[in-house]
């Protein structure tokens, strides 16, 4: 992405953040709401905020999240969660 767009995002961490959990490979500061859902996360110079959850796979899953660092802001809107058995 840096070559094409001039910015990068931590794709490996983003997969965890989209699930509403910190990347387990590094330290994180976390804030949770009264329903014990992640609402704010600071990890690896990024601030992740999950502003909305919705049901997916029988549990509350992130619907809207933003990830920001000093140079980049990424906003994700997840329309639908699909889970597959392997």
Number of C-alpha atoms within 10 A of each C-alpha: 8 8 7 7 7 7 11 13 16 10 9 10 17 16 13 13 22 20 15 23 18 23 17 9 8 9 11 15 10 16 12 11 9 6 7 8 16 23 19 22 21 18 18 13 10 19 18 26 22 22 13 14 18 16 12 14 12 7 9 15 21 27 21 17 21 18 21 16 15 8 8 11 14 12 13 13 12 15 9 12 13 6 8 5 3 3
